[in-house]
Amino acid sequence: PAGTGKSAVAHQFAVTAAERGEKCLLFVFDENIKTILRRTNSLGLPLEKYVLNGAVRLRQVDPADVSPGEFAHQIKRAVVEDGVRLVILDSLIGYLQAMADERFLSLQLHELLTFLSQQGVVTIITVTQHGLIGAMQTPIDVTYLADSVILMRFFEAGGEVKKAISVIKKRSGGHEKAIREFMIDQKGVRVGEPLHKFHGVLTGVPTSVEDMGSMMKSR
């Protein structure tokens, strides 16, 4: 859902790629560039530094001003001509708004992602789900196109609203199945310990494992 830190994670990938000397193309649909740079600075992410030196090309996109075909062409040209190695689309909802018919979204994305994969380019796409805590709904499901899917959630614990992160899909090889607490503050983006003491974190209102044990004994 909105506010869990999807963009912050994407920005962390962009900065890390730039630190390795790789070029990154970052398209944003939902926020303006000044807000993004101000927020990343507050998190200690030097995104602005790499935007200024050209390692990260940050582009704000108005869906009303560009067609999906034109947008895909911009990405392909940047990859072929400028050697971009990481492409970030933040978010899919903004890209969807540029589509004349959402039925064509999967087709367009499949073609674009296939091209980028063949070029050895990593692509990160964020998707905002409807809702905050509890049952979530996705406006359109394109997870079958992804090699990896990272899920982020709010959950309630100890009278506070916290964040959780987990990997629910990795197409090749194994992956960690633990659900971990996720934090974003002035120290940056941090992943905490596995939430072994809770059951049902992804529902938003988890139950303590100890409480569940007591309930089972009482039965």
C-alpha positions as CSV (number, residue, x, y, z in Angstrom):
1,P,0.0,0.0,0.0
2,A,0.9,3.7,-0.2
3,G,3.5,4.8,2.3
4,T,5.2,1.5,3.0
5,G,8.5,2.5,1.3
6,K,8.3,1.1,-2.2
7,S,9.9,4.3,-3.7
8,A,12.6,4.4,-1.0
9,V,13.6,0.9,-1.8
10,A,13.7,1.7,-5.5
11,H,15.8,4.8,-4.8
12,Q,18.2,2.7,-2.8
13,F,18.7,0.4,-5.8
14,A,19.3,3.5,-8.0
15,V,21.9,4.9,-5.6
16,T,23.7,1.5,-5.2
17,A,23.8,1.1,-9.0
18,A,25.3,4.6,-9.4
19,E,27.9,3.9,-6.8
20,R,29.0,0.9,-8.9
21,G,29.4,3.2,-11.9
22,E,26.2,2.0,-13.6
23,K,23.7,4.3,-15.3
24,C,20.1,4.3,-14.1
25,L,16.9,5.6,-15.6
26,L,14.3,6.5,-13.1
27,F,10.8,7.4,-14.2
28,V,8.3,8.9,-11.6
29,F,4.6,9.3,-12.3
30,D,3.2,10.1,-8.9
31,E,5.6,12.6,-7.3
32,N,7.6,15.7,-8.4
33,I,11.3,15.7,-8.5
34,K,11.9,18.2,-5.8
35,T,9.9,16.1,-3.3
36,I,11.8,13.0,-4.2
37,L,15.2,14.7,-3.8
38,R,14.2,16.3,-0.5
39,R,13.0,13.0,0.9
40,T,16.0,11.0,-0.2
41,N,18.3,13.6,1.3
42,S,16.4,13.2,4.6
43,L,17.1,9.4,4.5
44,G,20.8,9.9,3.8
45,L,20.5,8.6,0.2
46,P,22.7,10.7,-2.1
47,L,20.3,10.4,-5.0
48,E,20.7,14.2,-5.8
49,K,24.4,13.8,-6.2
50,Y,24.0,11.1,-8.9
51,V,21.2,13.0,-10.6
52,L,23.5,16.1,-10.9
53,N,26.5,14.1,-12.3
54,G,24.2,12.2,-14.7
55,A,24.6,8.7,-13.4
56,V,20.9,8.7,-12.5
57,R,18.5,10.2,-15.1
58,L,15.4,11.2,-13.1
59,R,12.4,11.9,-15.3
60,Q,8.9,13.0,-14.2
61,V,6.3,11.7,-16.5
62,D,2.8,13.1,-17.1
63,P,0.7,10.2,-18.5
64,A,-1.4,12.7,-20.5
65,D,1.7,13.9,-22.4
66,V,3.1,10.7,-23.6
67,S,1.8,7.5,-25.1
68,P,2.9,4.0,-24.0
69,G,4.6,3.5,-27.3
70,E,6.6,6.8,-27.0
71,F,7.5,6.0,-23.4
72,A,8.8,2.5,-24.3
73,H,10.8,4.1,-27.2
74,Q,12.5,6.5,-24.8
75,I,13.5,3.7,-22.5
76,K,14.9,1.5,-25.4
77,R,16.9,4.5,-26.8
78,A,18.4,5.2,-23.4
79,V,19.5,1.6,-23.1
80,V,21.0,1.3,-26.6
81,E,22.5,4.8,-26.9
82,D,23.5,5.6,-23.3
83,G,24.2,2.2,-21.8
84,V,21.6,2.4,-19.0
85,R,21.8,-0.8,-16.8
86,L,18.9,-0.1,-14.4
87,V,15.4,1.1,-15.3
88,I,12.9,2.0,-12.5
89,L,9.1,2.7,-13.2
90,D,7.5,4.3,-10.2
91,S,4.7,3.4,-10.4
92,L,2.7,1.0,-12.6
93,I,-0.4,2.9,-11.7
94,G,0.9,6.0,-13.5
95,Y,1.9,3.9,-16.5
96,L,-1.6,2.4,-16.5
97,Q,-3.1,5.9,-16.8
98,A,-1.3,6.4,-20.0
99,M,-2.9,3.4,-21.6
100,A,-5.9,3.8,-23.8
101,D,-7.1,0.3,-22.7
102,E,-5.6,-1.5,-19.7
103,R,-6.0,-4.8,-21.7
104,F,-2.9,-3.7,-23.6
105,L,-0.8,-3.1,-20.5
106,S,0.4,-6.7,-20.0
107,L,1.2,-6.9,-23.7
108,Q,3.2,-3.6,-23.7
109,L,5.0,-4.6,-20.5
110,H,5.8,-8.0,-21.7
111,E,7.4,-6.7,-24.9
112,L,9.3,-4.0,-23.0
113,L,10.6,-6.3,-20.2
114,T,11.6,-8.9,-22.7
115,F,13.7,-6.3,-24.6
116,L,15.3,-5.0,-21.4
117,S,16.1,-8.5,-20.2
118,Q,17.8,-9.4,-23.5
119,Q,19.9,-6.3,-23.0
120,G,20.9,-7.4,-19.5
121,V,19.1,-4.5,-17.9
122,V,17.5,-4.8,-14.4
123,T,14.0,-3.4,-14.3
124,I,12.2,-2.4,-11.0
125,I,8.5,-1.7,-11.1
126,T,6.5,-0.5,-8.1
127,V,2.8,-1.3,-7.7
128,T,0.5,0.4,-5.2
129,Q,-2.2,-1.8,-3.8
130,H,-5.6,-0.5,-2.6
131,G,-6.1,-0.4,1.2
132,L,-3.8,0.2,4.1
133,I,-4.3,-2.7,6.6
134,G,-6.1,-5.9,6.0
135,A,-7.2,-7.2,2.6
136,M,-5.4,-5.7,-0.3
137,Q,-6.5,-5.3,-3.9
138,T,-4.2,-4.8,-6.9
139,P,-5.6,-2.7,-9.8
140,I,-3.9,-5.0,-12.2
141,D,-1.8,-8.2,-11.6
142,V,1.4,-8.4,-13.6
143,T,3.4,-10.4,-11.1
144,Y,3.6,-13.3,-13.5
145,L,5.9,-11.1,-15.6
146,A,8.3,-10.6,-12.7
147,D,11.3,-12.7,-11.8
148,S,11.1,-11.5,-8.2
149,V,8.3,-10.0,-6.2
150,I,8.8,-8.1,-2.9
151,L,5.8,-7.6,-0.8
152,M,5.5,-4.7,1.7
153,R,2.8,-4.3,4.4
154,F,1.7,-2.2,7.3
155,F,0.9,-4.2,10.5
156,E,-0.1,-3.3,14.1
157,A,2.0,-4.3,17.0
158,G,2.5,-3.0,20.5
159,G,0.2,0.0,19.9
160,E,2.2,1.1,16.9
161,V,1.9,0.9,13.1
162,K,5.0,-0.9,11.7
163,K,6.1,-2.1,8.3
164,A,7.0,-5.6,7.1
165,I,8.8,-6.8,4.0
166,S,9.1,-10.2,2.4
167,V,10.1,-11.9,-0.8
168,I,7.1,-13.9,-2.1
169,K,8.5,-14.9,-5.5
170,K,11.9,-15.5,-7.0
171,R,11.8,-17.3,-10.4
172,S,15.3,-18.8,-10.3
173,G,16.9,-20.3,-7.2
174,G,15.8,-20.2,-3.6
175,H,15.0,-17.2,-1.5
176,E,14.5,-16.3,2.2
177,K,10.9,-16.9,3.2
178,A,11.1,-14.9,6.4
179,I,8.9,-11.8,7.0
180,R,11.0,-9.1,8.5
181,E,10.3,-5.7,10.0
182,F,11.2,-2.9,7.7
183,M,12.2,0.6,8.8
184,I,12.8,3.9,7.1
185,D,14.2,6.8,9.1
186,Q,17.0,9.3,9.1
187,K,19.4,6.3,9.2
188,G,18.1,5.2,5.8
189,V,16.4,2.0,4.7
190,R,16.9,-0.9,7.1
191,V,15.7,-4.4,7.3
192,G,15.2,-5.9,10.8
193,E,15.0,-9.4,12.3
194,P,12.4,-12.0,11.2
195,L,9.0,-11.5,12.9
196,H,9.0,-15.0,14.5
197,K,6.8,-13.8,17.4
198,F,3.9,-13.0,15.2
199,H,1.4,-14.9,13.1
200,G,-0.6,-13.2,10.4
201,V,1.6,-10.2,9.8
202,L,0.4,-9.9,6.2
203,T,-3.2,-9.5,7.4
204,G,-2.2,-6.3,9.1
205,V,-3.4,-7.3,12.6
206,P,-1.1,-10.2,13.6
207,T,-1.5,-12.5,16.6
208,S,1.2,-13.2,19.1
209,V,2.6,-16.7,18.7
210,E,2.6,-17.0,22.5
211,D,-1.1,-16.0,22.6
212,M,-1.9,-18.6,20.0
213,G,0.0,-21.3,22.0
214,S,-2.1,-20.4,25.1
215,M,-5.3,-20.6,23.1
216,M,-4.4,-24.1,21.8
217,K,-3.5,-25.3,25.4
218,S,-6.9,-24.0,26.7
219,R,-8.7,-26.1,24.1
